[in-house]
Amino acid sequence: MTRLSALCPLFLVAVCLAGVCGCVRRAALYDEIAASRRVAYERWAGGQQRDAVEIAGALSLPDAVKLALQYNKPLQAALHDREIARGQLLASYSEALPTVDATVSYTRLDELAGFDVGGTTVTTGELDNYSADVTVRQPLFRGGAVRAAIRAAKLYVVLTDEQLRVRAQETIYAVGRGYFETLLARRLEEVNRQAVVSAEAHLEDVRAKFERGAASRYDVLRAQVDLSNFRAQRIEQSHRVHLARTELLKTLGVSQDSDVRLSDELTYRPARPVLDRAVEIAYQNRPDLHAAELGIRTQREAVRMAYSRYWPEVYATFTQAWTRPDPHTDDQSWGRRWTGGVELIWPIFDGLQREGDVIEQRARLRKRTLELADAEEQTVLDVRQAVLSLADAEEFVASQRMNLDRAAEGLRLAQVGYREGVNTEVEVVDARAAVTKARGLYYRAVYNHTVARLDLQRAMGILGPPPASRDVTSRPRSVPGKLEIFQPEGDAATRPAGGSTGEDASPAEAGRRRSAAREGADSE
């Protein structure tokens, strides 16, 4: 026994040394991270990107949305929140189910207890003691905490689904906006390409007149500078196309080496939103409103759990034990015994912890209620702003269409007049710059109108999957920017205006659409 007592301090020292050696050193940790980063770079440099899906061919907007729902990294990461919620739900059942614990122990005594009888020492017990126990503990009553915990876990599962709907809608919105930005960049590049072609043709005309003596050297230089400026703008716009394309591929979650061609076009689709109907749809579909409602219900269960701590907790217990020596005879053989009973725990005073917890949870419940009210006000504001922005965007499209027609006619007249010697080189250059700017403004107006429709879809909560849908990666109910998919007969949130379906809408029709939209906004 003396030898064992001497070994105990050595054993403790060995345990402490093992713990110190097992600590993570900062330098070693960063060395491991640096090595991992090098491996990642080598994988990228070798064209072996992790989970990189390469696509090719024509890519429509609905197909782009499908790809993003399947491969977008933030969305895929958020899907694991559902498993986290499911794990919390399973863990909540532990509040109601029994617990079973098994314990195995060995005890060595330094000496046996004894007493002296007539000069003879009588000892009891054994130096070596073994036991194996199995204990079952079943909660019988916990003041309503069990039911509240299970309900809160179930509500959290549904809340996670709504949070995933938020993520899915934001992903679809990002895809739609990125797709339209790429189309706009491509349109503006085409505008600059046409300006370069027109400037080249004009330079040839100037050179021909210079050879005939009808133009000066200054006219030739001015035409050359004009051509160089348009070529520079085309290069700059081509760079913007590449940037928009790479950002879109990043949002889709596919490889940057993908060779895709956007098959949809940036077109103008007039629509007349009705504010009351749009707000009604938003109240029924926006995932943030559903999440706020679920947050209130979850917090109510937290309040119930806080109040349950004022009640006693009752447990039924049963223990089956196998021990050596025999617990009944003290023989050096294995014996068994069992114990059973009911345990009641009633905390009388816990240092005001219960009172503080109740105050905290009730305050959180009031906070959730105010957050829901704020979310509803924000919903109305988002829808109202989207409706007004859509009306203003339609006005902008109509004005830029007329301006583009005027600029194109002005350039034609300036070119004809220059050939006939009526107009000057400066007038032709100015007219060409005006046409290029008008074309760019028109396509930007169409883009702004398309994005305004997309904003309205997001404000209404109809971009992603519908409420109560557990498959957030399924095909969405709406294609970004195409509100007519959601137009019921009669009273609709949005519907085509005056039977016009394209760019043939007159300014008078556009004015009637703006007036109707603003009347709907004022009626709210």
C-alpha positions in Angstrom: 0.0 0.0 0.0 2.9 2.3 0.7 4.2 1.7 -2.8 0.8 2.5 -4.3 0.6 5.7 -2.2 4.0 6.8 -3.6 2.9 6.2 -7.2 -0.2 8.4 -7.0 1.6 11.7 -7.2 3.6 10.4 -10.2 0.3 9.4 -11.9 -1.1 12.9 -11.4 2.0 14.5 -12.8 1.8 12.2 -15.9 -1.8 13.2 -16.4 -1.0 16.9 -16.2 1.9 16.5 -18.7 -0.4 14.7 -21.1 -2.9 17.5 -20.9 -0.2 20.2 -21.6 1.2 18.3 -24.5 -2.3 17.9 -25.9 -2.9 21.7 -26.0 -3.1 23.3 -29.5 -0.2 25.5 -30.2 -1.0 28.7 -32.1 1.9 28.4 -34.5 1.2 24.8 -35.3 -2.4 25.6 -35.9 -1.6 28.3 -38.5 0.9 26.0 -40.1 -1.9 23.4 -40.6 -4.2 26.1 -42.0 -1.5 27.3 -44.4 -0.9 23.7 -45.6 -4.6 23.3 -46.2 -4.8 26.5 -48.2 -1.9 25.4 -50.4 -3.7 22.2 -51.1 -6.8 24.1 -52.0 -4.9 26.4 -54.4 -3.2 23.5 -56.1 -6.6 21.9 -56.5 -7.9 25.1 -58.1 -4.8 25.5 -60.3 -5.1 21.9 -61.5 -8.7 22.5 -62.5 -10.0 20.2 -59.7 -12.3 22.6 -57.9 -14.3 21.1 -55.1 -17.9 20.4 -56.2 -17.4 22.5 -59.4 -20.1 21.7 -61.9 -19.3 22.8 -65.5 -22.2 23.6 -67.8 -22.4 24.6 -71.4 -24.9 25.7 -74.0 -28.0 28.0 -73.9 -29.1 29.0 -70.4 -32.6 30.4 -69.9 -33.6 32.2 -66.7 -35.8 29.3 -65.4 -32.8 26.9 -65.9 -30.5 29.3 -64.1 -32.9 29.4 -61.2 -33.0 25.6 -61.1 -29.2 25.4 -61.1 -28.9 28.0 -58.3 -31.4 26.1 -56.1 -29.3 23.0 -56.6 -25.7 24.3 -56.5 -25.7 27.7 -54.7 -23.3 27.2 -51.8 -24.9 29.5 -49.2 -28.3 27.8 -49.9 -26.9 24.3 -49.7 -25.2 25.3 -46.4 -28.5 26.6 -45.0 -30.2 23.3 -45.8 -28.2 21.7 -43.0 -30.1 23.9 -40.6 -33.0 21.6 -41.1 -30.9 18.7 -39.8 -29.9 20.8 -36.9 -33.5 21.5 -36.1 -34.4 17.8 -36.4 -31.6 17.0 -34.0 -33.0 19.5 -31.5 -36.4 18.0 -31.9 -35.1 14.5 -31.1 -33.1 15.9 -28.1 -36.3 17.6 -26.8 -37.9 14.2 -26.3 -35.4 13.5 -23.6 -37.5 15.7 -21.4 -40.2 13.0 -21.4 -38.4 9.8 -22.0 -36.7 7.8 -19.3 -32.9 7.8 -18.9 -30.9 4.6 -18.4 -27.4 4.8 -17.0 -25.0 1.9 -16.5 -22.1 2.3 -14.0 -19.2 -0.1 -13.4 -16.8 0.6 -10.6 -13.9 -0.9 -8.7 -12.8 0.3 -5.3 -9.6 -0.7 -3.5 -9.5 0.1 0.3 -6.3 0.9 2.1 -7.4 -1.2 5.1 -10.4 -2.9 6.4 -12.5 -1.5 9.2 -12.5 -3.6 12.3 -13.1 -3.7 16.0 -11.5 -5.5 19.0 -13.3 -8.3 20.7 -11.5 -9.8 23.7 -8.1 -8.9 22.3 -9.0 -10.2 18.9 -9.4 -7.8 16.0 -12.4 -8.6 13.8 -12.5 -7.0 10.4 -15.4 -6.4 8.1 -15.6 -6.0 4.3 -13.1 -6.7 1.6 -10.1 -4.8 0.2 -11.3 -5.3 -3.4 -14.9 -4.2 -4.2 -16.7 -4.5 -7.5 -20.1 -3.3 -8.6 -22.2 -2.9 -11.7 -25.4 -0.8 -11.6 -28.2 0.0 -14.1 -30.4 2.9 -13.1 -33.7 3.9 -14.8 -35.0 7.4 -14.1 -38.5 8.4 -15.5 -39.9 11.9 -15.3 -43.4 11.9 -14.0 -44.2 15.6 -13.6 -42.1 18.7 -14.4 -44.6 21.5 -14.2 -45.5 21.6 -18.0 -41.8 21.9 -19.1 -41.9 18.6 -21.0 -44.8 19.6 -23.3 -43.5 23.1 -23.8 -40.0 21.9 -24.7 -41.4 19.4 -27.3 -43.7 22.0 -28.8 -40.9 24.6 -29.0 -38.7 22.1 -30.8 -41.4 21.3 -33.3 -42.0 25.0 -33.9 -38.3 25.5 -34.4 -38.4 22.9 -37.2 -41.1 24.9 -39.0 -39.3 28.1 -38.3 -36.2 26.6 -39.9 -38.3 25.9 -43.0 -39.4 29.5 -43.2 -35.8 30.7 -42.8 -34.9 28.4 -45.7 -37.7 30.0 -47.7 -36.1 33.4 -47.0 -32.8 32.1 -48.2 -34.3 30.5 -51.3 -36.1 33.7 -52.3 -33.0 35.8 -51.8 -31.1 33.3 -54.0 -33.7 33.4 -56.8 -33.7 37.2 -56.5 -29.9 37.3 -56.9 -30.1 35.0 -59.9 -32.7 37.1 -61.6 -30.9 40.3 -61.0 -27.6 38.9 -62.0 -29.2 37.4 -65.2 -30.7 40.8 -66.1 -27.5 42.7 -65.4 -25.7 40.3 -67.7 -28.3 40.9 -70.4 -28.1 44.7 -69.9 -24.3 44.6 -70.1 -24.6 42.6 -73.3 -27.1 45.0 -74.8 -24.9 48.0 -73.9 -21.9 46.2 -75.5 -24.0 45.8 -78.7 -24.9 49.5 -78.6 -21.2 50.4 -78.5 -20.5 47.9 -81.2 -23.1 49.6 -83.4 -21.6 52.9 -82.6 -18.2 51.7 -83.7 -19.6 50.4 -87.0 -21.4 53.7 -87.6 -18.2 55.7 -86.7 -16.1 53.5 -89.1 -18.6 54.1 -91.9 -18.6 57.8 -91.2 -14.7 57.8 -91.2 -14.8 56.3 -94.7 -17.2 59.0 -95.9 -14.9 61.7 -94.4 -11.8 60.2 -96.1 -13.7 60.1 -99.4 -14.6 63.7 -99.1 -11.0 64.6 -98.0 -9.7 62.9 -101.2 -12.1 65.0 -103.3 -11.1 68.2 -101.4 -14.5 68.6 -99.8 -13.3 68.0 -96.2 -10.3 69.2 -94.2 -7.6 67.3 -92.4 -9.3 68.4 -89.1 -12.5 66.5 -90.2 -10.5 63.3 -90.7 -8.8 63.6 -87.3 -12.1 64.4 -85.6 -13.7 61.3 -87.1 -10.7 59.2 -86.1 -10.9 60.4 -82.5 -14.6 59.8 -82.5 -14.0 56.2 -83.6 -11.3 55.6 -81.0 -13.6 56.9 -78.3 -16.3 54.5 -79.2 -13.9 51.6 -79.4 -12.7 52.4 -75.9 -16.3 52.4 -74.7 -16.9 49.1 -76.3 -13.8 47.6 -74.6 -15.0 48.9 -71.3 -18.5 47.5 -71.8 -17.1 44.2 -72.8 -15.2 44.1 -69.5 -18.5 44.7 -67.7 -20.1 41.8 -69.6 -17.3 39.5 -68.3 -17.8 40.8 -64.7 -21.5 40.3 -64.8 -21.2 36.8 -66.2 -18.7 35.7 -63.6 -20.9 37.0 -60.8 -23.8 35.2 -62.2 -21.9 31.9 -62.4 -20.8 32.4 -58.8 -24.4 32.8 -57.8 -25.4 29.7 -59.7 -22.7 27.8 -57.9 -21.1 26.4 -61.1 -17.6 26.5 -62.5 -16.3 29.7 -63.9 -15.1 27.7 -66.9 -18.7 27.1 -68.0 -19.4 28.1 -71.5 -23.0 29.4 -71.4 -25.0 31.6 -73.6 -28.0 33.5 -72.1 -31.0 32.6 -74.2 -33.5 35.0 -72.8 -33.8 38.7 -73.9 -34.1 41.9 -71.9 -37.7 42.8 -73.0 -40.3 45.3 -71.7 -43.5 43.7 -70.3 -45.9 46.4 -69.1 -47.9 45.6 -66.0 -50.4 47.4 -63.7 -50.0 46.4 -60.1 -52.9 46.8 -57.7 -51.6 47.7 -54.3 -54.4 46.2 -52.1 -54.1 42.8 -53.8 -50.3 42.9 -53.8 -50.3 43.6 -50.0 -52.8 40.7 -49.4 -50.6 38.3 -51.3 -47.6 39.5 -49.4 -49.3 39.0 -46.0 -50.0 35.4 -47.1 -46.7 34.5 -48.7 -43.8 36.5 -47.2 -41.5 34.1 -45.3 -40.3 36.7 -42.9 -43.9 37.3 -41.7 -44.3 33.5 -41.2 -41.0 33.4 -39.4 -42.1 36.2 -37.1 -45.4 34.4 -36.3 -43.5 31.3 -35.5 -41.0 33.2 -33.4 -43.9 34.5 -31.2 -45.2 30.9 -30.7 -41.8 29.6 -29.9 -41.3 32.3 -27.3 -44.6 31.5 -25.7 -43.3 28.0 -25.0 -40.1 29.5 -23.6 -42.3 31.5 -21.1 -44.2 28.3 -20.1 -40.9 26.6 -19.5 -39.7 29.5 -17.3 -42.9 29.3 -15.2 -42.6 25.5 -14.9 -39.6 26.0 -12.6 -42.0 27.1 -9.8 -43.5 23.6 -9.7 -41.9 20.5 -8.2 -40.3 17.8 -10.4 -41.3 14.2 -9.7 -39.2 11.2 -10.9 -39.6 7.5 -10.6 -36.3 5.6 -10.1 -35.2 2.0 -10.2 -31.7 0.6 -9.8 -30.5 -2.9 -10.4 -27.0 -3.6 -8.9 -24.5 -6.5 -9.1 -21.8 -6.4 -6.5 -18.9 -8.4 -5.2 -18.8 -9.2 -2.2 -22.5 -10.2 -2.1 -24.4 -7.3 -0.5 -26.5 -9.6 1.6 -24.0 -12.1 2.9 -20.5 -10.5 2.5 -19.4 -13.6 0.6 -16.6 -13.3 -1.9 -19.1 -14.0 -4.7 -21.3 -11.9 -6.9 -24.7 -10.9 -5.5 -27.4 -8.6 -6.7 -29.9 -6.1 -5.2 -32.4 -3.6 -6.4 -33.9 -0.4 -5.2 -36.9 1.6 -6.4 -38.7 4.7 -5.3 -40.1 8.1 -6.2 -38.1 11.3 -6.1 -39.6 14.8 -5.6 -37.5 17.9 -6.1 -39.0 21.2 -5.2 -36.6 24.2 -5.3 -37.6 26.6 -2.6 -35.2 29.4 -3.3 -32.6 29.5 -6.2 -31.2 32.9 -5.7 -33.9 34.7 -7.8 -32.9 32.8 -10.9 -36.4 31.8 -11.7 -37.8 35.3 -11.3 -35.1 36.7 -13.6 -35.7 34.0 -16.2 -39.5 34.7 -16.2 -38.8 38.5 -16.7 -36.4 37.8 -19.5 -38.7 35.4 -21.4 -41.7 37.7 -21.1 -39.7 40.6 -22.3 -38.5 38.5 -25.3 -42.2 37.7 -26.0 -43.1 41.4 -26.1 -40.1 42.0 -28.3 -41.2 39.3 -30.8 -44.7 40.8 -30.9 -43.2 44.2 -31.8 -41.0 42.6 -34.4 -44.0 41.1 -36.1 -45.8 44.5 -36.2 -42.6 46.1 -37.6 -42.4 43.3 -40.2 -46.0 43.9 -41.3 -45.3 47.6 -41.6 -42.1 46.9 -43.6 -44.1 44.6 -45.9 -46.6 47.3 -46.7 -43.7 49.8 -47.3 -41.8 47.4 -49.5 -44.9 46.6 -51.6 -45.9 50.3 -51.9 -42.4 51.3 -52.9 -42.2 48.5 -55.5 -45.5 49.5 -57.0 -44.5 53.1 -57.3 -41.1 52.2 -58.6 -42.7 50.0 -61.3 -45.0 52.9 -62.3 -42.0 55.3 -62.5 -40.0 52.7 -64.5 -42.8 52.4 -67.0 -42.8 56.2 -67.4 -39.1 56.2 -67.9 -39.3 53.4 -70.6 -41.9 55.3 -72.5 -39.9 58.6 -72.5 -36.7 56.9 -73.5 -38.4 55.0 -76.3 -39.6 58.3 -77.8 -36.2 59.9 -77.1 -34.4 57.0 -78.9 -36.6 57.5 -82.0 -35.9 61.2 -82.1 -32.1 60.6 -81.7 -32.0 58.0 -84.4 -33.9 60.3 -86.8 -31.5 63.1 -85.9 -28.5 61.0 -86.7 -30.0 60.0 -90.1 -30.7 63.6 -91.0 -27.2 64.7 -89.9 -25.5 62.0 -92.0 -27.5 62.8 -95.0 -26.9 66.5 -94.6 -23.1 65.9 -94.2 -23.0 64.0 -97.4 -24.8 66.8 -99.1 -22.6 69.4 -97.5 -25.3 70.9 -95.3 -24.2 69.7 -91.9 -20.8 69.8 -90.3 -18.6 67.0 -88.9 -19.3 68.2 -85.4 -23.0 67.9 -85.9 -22.6 64.3 -87.1 -20.4 63.4 -84.1 -22.9 65.0 -81.7 -25.8 63.2 -83.3 -24.0 59.8 -83.1 -23.1 60.4 -79.4 -26.8 61.3 -78.7 -28.0 58.1 -80.4 -25.5 56.0 -78.4 -26.5 57.6 -75.2 -30.2 57.3 -76.0 -29.9 53.6 -76.7 -28.0 53.0 -73.5 -30.6 54.9 -71.5 -33.4 53.0 -73.2 -32.0 49.6 -72.3 -31.2 50.8 -68.8 -34.8 51.9 -68.5 -36.0 48.4 -69.6 -33.6 46.9 -67.1 -34.8 49.1 -64.3 -38.4 48.2 -65.2 -37.5 44.5 -65.1 -35.8 44.8 -61.8 -38.8 46.8 -60.4 -41.0 43.8 -61.3 -38.5 41.5 -59.6 -38.5 43.8 -56.5 -42.3 43.6 -56.4 -42.2 39.8 -56.6 -39.7 39.7 -53.7 -41.8 42.2 -51.7 -44.9 39.9 -52.3 -42.9 36.8 -51.2 -43.7 34.9 -54.3 -40.2 34.3 -55.7 -39.5 31.2 -53.6 -41.5 28.1 -52.7 -44.9 28.5 -51.2 -45.6 28.4 -47.5 -45.6 24.9 -45.8 -43.3 23.7 -48.6 -40.5 21.5 -47.3 -38.7 21.3 -50.6 -37.0 24.7 -51.0 -35.0 23.5 -53.9 -38.0 22.7 -56.1 -39.0 24.8 -59.0 -40.3 28.2 -57.8 -43.8 29.3 -58.4 -42.6 32.4 -60.3 -40.0 33.1 -62.9 -38.1 36.3 -61.8 -39.5 39.3 -63.6 -42.6 37.6 -65.1 -45.4 38.7 -62.8 -48.1 37.7 -65.2 -47.7 34.1 -64.1 -49.5 35.0 -60.9 -52.4 36.9 -62.5 -55.8 35.3 -61.6 -58.8 36.4 -63.6 -60.4 39.7 -62.4 -58.9 41.2 -59.4 -55.2 40.5 -59.7 -52.1 41.8 -58.1 -50.6 42.5 -61.5 -52.0 42.2 -65.0 -51.0 43.4 -68.5 -52.1 47.0 -69.1 -54.6 47.8 -71.9 -53.9 44.6 -73.8 -50.4 45.7 -74.6 -47.8 42.9 -74.3 -44.7 44.5 -75.7 -42.9 47.6 -76.8 -45.8 48.8 -78.9 -47.5 50.5 -75.9 -48.1 54.2 -76.7 -47.2 57.0 -74.3 -50.9 57.6 -73.7 -51.3 53.9 -72.6 -48.2 54.3 -70.4 -49.8 57.4 -68.8 -53.0 55.6 -68.1 -51.0 52.8 -66.5 -49.2 55.2 -64.3 -52.4 56.9 -63.2 -54.1 53.6 -62.4 -51.0 52.5 -60.3 -50.9 55.7 -58.4 -54.7 55.6 -57.7 -54.2 52.1 -56.3 -51.4 53.4 -54.1 -53.5 56.3 -52.8 -56.4 53.9 -52.0 -54.2 52.1 -49.5 
